[in-house]
């Protein structure tokens, strides 16, 4: 691939674009557009922004991702978790509903886009790896709960706020008296309807004999039906005059050209949250993109994805949007509807542009409670507390990381939750590797294999202590090995040779090198020789560059069996007769 | 060992105490006492405390360590690096020379003792492992430079201060005009004399026919000679009246009973530095204790050492001292002089108590410049910049950790230096393991061994991709493996089986489990089966507790050779003929 084509994937798939692919992409685009109109309005509500921001954030970003992204079917735009993070970040620097709030959203999108772009250019995509699966799962689950609870006030028709679960619940409890009955009826029935659609509509349609794909797409149109029905109800009965909050006037316009606010204070306050949004968005998007790509044996380039998402966010910043990423629901619909190339995304953008110009008067009477219902039903599918049970059964360390992430995200906010989860999973990993599994091994009789003396019936020689180290040696675990060898040797007086079997040692850092030197020196002081066996090529290469091998009291054996043959013979004959022989020579 | 005897090691060695051991311990104690008098005064000067604090800090701590510590020969008391850390920590909360300063030193010793004790009781000694050897080496070297530079003002006889190298140099440059010529003469000649003693006296004495041990001990008495000579000079010529700063009146008393200041603000300000002092002190002490113990095939229990050092620091807090730990120089002298049991330490404490009561008038005229000279000569042996060159040759990551620790300790202070070193070495370690070595392997003809296809001439089968993963799988590196497999499989269309050879995979965390599930699912979507081979017992035990093995598209083979035989046979015959056969069946 030439340089330009590496950075602009459209130059690859664009040349081979066929009429058939065009037809497929167009059909997918129509379906996705219909689904995206209510979803975009809803996520803008969640982010605390005016409704049109959600639509604008779905237009230019999709186009830019189509040019720079590597996934054929990923649909980029506002998503639930990023909208929540946006509300949390901007809520700290501006009040919702002010001009400063919308300007800060542009700044956040710009910073997030810049960070993603830089990570892509400098190939720093691996930074996302610091988010372990349990931390992500815990964070997504807790975010889902936070989002659902944050929407209850729209269902109840009361004011409220807060960025943590206790704050939100206190705010709900305090304002409960102001609840609007009509809003509540709309909100509860929309929620119930959407849950029913999600759970029962598709099986019902299948029973009626519809093809699975049609049944699936129709059941995904549930939110559109709820939007239409409740909008008509408000319009027909003028419910907005009886206290039902509605979307109201949305400007009829293409995305405007906007300029983010670059005030140093604002940038300083938003750079941290922007980095978090970038990484979380990237992880979410990659997981969707790779799942879909694998189904068609296509490849996703993580560094190029960073560039694609970066461009999309910069696009959002200059066209009245807010931070975006590849969304799960919209991408799956796009894929299922038959999208073949990123052109489907471009057609979706056109569809949304037409909607922004022509259809916004239609949503004037749409109740916020309906939008809140679509959000609640969508995000509750993100909530999966079974991760607690799964990690508990698999590994306590992973369980602790999940539980802490969930509790802190709910109790102290999204940023602290993720930061604590990352820090904790790193510390727990280091702790686990700080006490490596070290097995004392002996020869399986009649073979050349060595196995744990506590699990197998093996031959040993009291003059030879053989330890198989099941971990790379590095600063966190070397002292453990040092203590273990010293304890073992001081308790067995016949020991004259210690053999470290390095078959599972993939690396030896400088601390470990010095520790091996110290172990050798201390064993020498006790009249014991240190040997190594089965050292891997890359480890041996490094050791050869030092004086360690020259000074080593013993030898490096290619195989453990060589070591055994040589050192047993040194004492006397191998096996149980070795003791007397060794003592005789010592 | 019963519970009490585990926590009070004196109950073990005390029962078997012999007359011979008593004689040996007594001789060692006399030699160590003589060496410790000037050293204690000097380190108190370095810590910014009155001279007697250094002596008091050597009495009760030694006694308590003799009861609770596990090393037979470790000598506990003030040491250079801990004195520097003390000065840095207390300098932030009180002015040198005030009563608050000395009280804060007691609080620091109390907090440090408490932290060590808690770490011992809860067996948290492994926390010290987070200090890698390069970070410790860099920190000790930078501390040596800082200490030496901090003493130049006593050699010059000028006021000054600062806790970083630039601050100290600026302070020296600003006050250079006030230098006292007589002080300078004393300081420079004492320094030159001590360097000469250190370098040339022992060889000279050996040439005169003295036994090596005697020569060694005499050459270590150099500081005592310098102290005596310069004190006599000041006394004889009344140099103190001509501007030479002297130790002055030191109270003639046993260590007083003192109470640390527990003001909440002070405790809050000192708890961080106290934790740092505890860990650095523990690491330094353990390294000395283990080196000496190994020479006599004795054992050090790290958790009990924490209790011993904790008791020693609590002792210092209540008897007018400041934070202490096991010192290298004093312990080596104790060992070389023939100390057999911790009783030698107790006798040293008695010797120092006698000195504190009877001998303090003798040091009234001792010039501070001489003490500064002993410190400079002692700490310059800590400075070892060769660590930069050694780590550069061995591993760039370790080099970066050393260089950053040295630069930040010198430029930004001891606390930031250590913290940055620890954080950096953890991040570099994670980064190294984030891109594990993965080798594509094939069968060495005529054997059952598999080797890297790029290094060896091996048999392969285009339908089988075998990857040997040389690292434990955990959240930081799983996405790398996922991307690598996806890239490799999408570029080789004949591949029908992927075998992951797990011989060097020591652990699989929950993130890696989920990634393996995702890899399996994605390969299945491409019509490829995933197999594992040579999975270790502990990893297999964990996988058996999940649904992973039930759902796996392929199989788990005991050995890679089994996998090869089975999967090649599945296609057709093994080796180069496999292609056609596999294609025929696919």
Interface residues (C-beta under 8 A of the other chain):
Chain A: X126 X128 X129 X130 X131 X132 X133 X134 X135 X286 X290 X291 X293 X294 X295 X297 X298 X299 X300 X302 X390 X391 X393 X394 X395 X397 X398 X425 X426 X429 X430 X431 X432 X433 X434 X435 X436 X437 X455 X470 X471 X472 X474 X475 X476 X477 X478 X479 X480 X482 X483 X486 X487 X489 X490 X503 X504 X506 X507 X509 X510 X511 X513 X514 X515 X518 X521 X522 X523 X525 X526 X536 X537 X538 X542 X545 X546
Chain B: X126 X128 X129 X130 X131 X132 X133 X134 X135 X286 X290 X291 X293 X294 X295 X297 X298 X299 X300 X302 X390 X391 X393 X394 X395 X397 X398 X425 X426 X429 X430 X431 X432 X433 X434 X435 X436 X437 X455 X470 X471 X472 X474 X475 X476 X477 X478 X479 X480 X482 X483 X486 X487 X489 X490 X503 X504 X506 X507 X509 X510 X511 X513 X514 X515 X518 X521 X522 X523 X525 X526 X536 X537 X538 X542 X545 X546
